[in-house]
Amino acid sequence: MKTIIVIPTYNEKENIEKLINKIFALNIIGLEILVVDDNSPDGT
């Protein structure tokens, strides 16, 4: 079974890496993470 997590972001450069690492630490089989950024000026 595939699990897809969609993360909408805007100016989350300081937080996104930490969040993704925590999600991967859950060891979910078949995991896909889709990060959708809304043209953040901070380089997200």
N, CA and C atoms as an extended XYZ file, in Angstrom:
132
Properties=species:S:1:pos:R:3:atomname:S:1:resname:S:1:resid:I:1 pbc="F F F"
N         0.843       -1.178        0.000 N   MET     1
C         0.000        0.000        0.000 CA  MET     1
C         0.891        1.244        0.000 C   MET     1
N         0.531        2.209       -0.821 N   LYS     2
C         1.293        3.447       -0.917 CA  LYS     2
C         0.663        4.501       -0.011 C   LYS     2
N         1.514        5.207        0.712 N   THR     3
C         1.074        6.327        1.537 CA  THR     3
C         1.704        7.588        0.969 C   THR     3
N         0.879        8.572        0.673 N   ILE     4
C         1.376        9.834        0.131 CA  ILE     4
C         1.052       10.947        1.116 C   ILE     4
N         2.082       11.706        1.468 N   ILE     5
C         1.899       12.866        2.338 CA  ILE     5
C         2.193       14.102        1.503 C   ILE     5
N         1.241       15.012        1.453 N   VAL     6
C         1.398       16.262        0.712 CA  VAL     6
C         1.613       17.376        1.727 C   VAL     6
N         2.707       18.112        1.550 N   ILE     7
C         3.051       19.189        2.477 CA  ILE     7
C         3.045       20.513        1.709 C   ILE     7
N         2.024       21.343        1.915 N   PRO     8
C         2.048       22.674        1.305 CA  PRO     8
C         2.954       23.583        2.139 C   PRO     8
N         3.786       24.381        1.477 N   THR     9
C         4.715       25.231        2.221 CA  THR     9
C         4.718       26.658        1.683 C   THR     9
N         5.097       27.550        2.557 N   TYR    10
C         5.392       28.927        2.185 CA  TYR    10
C         6.316       29.485        3.259 C   TYR    10
N         7.522       29.850        2.867 N   ASN    11
C         8.534       30.371        3.790 CA  ASN    11
C         8.798       29.419        4.956 C   ASN    11
N         9.058       28.165        4.650 N   GLU    12
C         9.330       27.159        5.679 CA  GLU    12
C        10.744       26.598        5.585 C   GLU    12
N        11.670       27.380        5.055 N   LYS    13
C        13.053       26.924        4.901 CA  LYS    13
C        13.639       26.429        6.222 C   LYS    13
N        13.316       27.086        7.306 N   GLU    14
C        13.860       26.727        8.618 CA  GLU    14
C        13.267       25.431        9.163 C   GLU    14
N        12.115       24.998        8.675 N   ASN    15
C        11.400       23.875        9.280 CA  ASN    15
C        11.251       22.642        8.404 C   ASN    15
N        11.306       22.777        7.092 N   ILE    16
C        10.917       21.689        6.202 CA  ILE    16
C        11.829       20.470        6.316 C   ILE    16
N        13.120       20.670        6.441 N   GLU    17
C        14.031       19.526        6.548 CA  GLU    17
C        13.758       18.720        7.814 C   GLU    17
N        13.552       19.408        8.914 N   LYS    18
C        13.256       18.736       10.181 CA  LYS    18
C        11.957       17.931       10.077 C   LYS    18
N        10.944       18.522        9.462 N   LEU    19
C         9.664       17.836        9.298 CA  LEU    19
C         9.811       16.577        8.449 C   LEU    19
N        10.494       16.689        7.319 N   ILE    20
C        10.660       15.534        6.436 CA  ILE    20
C        11.454       14.429        7.130 C   ILE    20
N        12.494       14.786        7.858 N   ASN    21
C        13.266       13.780        8.591 CA  ASN    21
C        12.412       13.066        9.627 C   ASN    21
N        11.538       13.784       10.303 N   LYS    22
C        10.652       13.156       11.291 CA  LYS    22
C         9.657       12.213       10.625 C   LYS    22
N         9.176       12.594        9.456 N   ILE    23
C         8.256       11.717        8.730 CA  ILE    23
C         8.978       10.443        8.294 C   ILE    23
N        10.187       10.570        7.741 N   PHE    24
C        10.949        9.391        7.329 CA  PHE    24
C        11.269        8.490        8.521 C   PHE    24
N        11.466        9.068        9.695 N   ALA    25
C        11.772        8.286       10.897 CA  ALA    25
C        10.619        7.368       11.296 C   ALA    25
N         9.434        7.621       10.772 N   LEU    26
C         8.287        6.759       11.065 CA  LEU    26
C         8.379        5.416       10.343 C   LEU    26
N         9.302        5.306        9.389 N   ASN    27
C         9.530        4.066        8.635 CA  ASN    27
C         8.253        3.512        8.009 C   ASN    27
N         7.532        4.354        7.323 N   ILE    28
C         6.303        3.947        6.649 CA  ILE    28
C         6.665        3.307        5.312 C   ILE    28
N         6.235        2.069        5.117 N   ILE    29
C         6.513        1.352        3.873 CA  ILE    29
C         5.671        1.959        2.746 C   ILE    29
N         6.313        2.186        1.600 N   GLY    30
C         5.612        2.728        0.442 CA  GLY    30
C         5.321        4.214        0.556 C   GLY    30
N         6.127        4.917        1.336 N   LEU    31
C         5.890        6.341        1.587 CA  LEU    31
C         6.365        7.207        0.427 C   LEU    31
N         5.545        8.162        0.051 N   GLU    32
C         5.926        9.228       -0.870 CA  GLU    32
C         5.595       10.547       -0.200 C   GLU    32
N         6.518       11.496       -0.305 N   ILE    33
C         6.286       12.834        0.241 CA  ILE    33
C         6.324       13.814       -0.926 C   ILE    33
N         5.294       14.611       -1.025 N   LEU    34
C         5.207       15.633       -2.060 CA  LEU    34
C         5.164       16.992       -1.370 C   LEU    34
N         6.194       17.799       -1.616 N   VAL    35
C         6.246       19.144       -1.043 CA  VAL    35
C         5.859       20.123       -2.140 C   VAL    35
N         4.842       20.929       -1.861 N   VAL    36
C         4.347       21.914       -2.821 CA  VAL    36
C         4.613       23.298       -2.239 C   VAL    36
N         5.483       24.043       -2.898 N   ASP    37
C         5.849       25.366       -2.403 CA  ASP    37
C         5.126       26.447       -3.204 C   ASP    37
N         4.720       27.497       -2.510 N   ASP    38
C         3.974       28.593       -3.133 CA  ASP    38
C         4.896       29.775       -3.444 C   ASP    38
N         5.994       29.490       -4.176 N   ASN    39
C         6.927       30.531       -4.610 CA  ASN    39
C         7.525       31.313       -3.441 C   ASN    39
N         7.984       30.597       -2.432 N   SER    40
C         8.566       31.230       -1.248 CA  SER    40
C         9.816       32.026       -1.598 C   SER    40
N         9.938       33.235       -1.066 N   PRO    41
C        11.140       34.021       -1.302 CA  PRO    41
C        12.312       33.597       -0.418 C   PRO    41
N        12.078       32.685        0.550 N   ASP    42
C        13.143       32.288        1.476 CA  ASP    42
C        13.956       31.095        0.989 C   ASP    42
N        13.653       30.562       -0.196 N   GLY    43
C        14.419       29.438       -0.733 CA  GLY    43
C        13.917       28.078       -0.296 C   GLY    43
N        12.699       28.007        0.186 N   THR    44
C        12.133       26.737        0.646 CA  THR    44
C        12.239       25.676       -0.422 C   THR    44
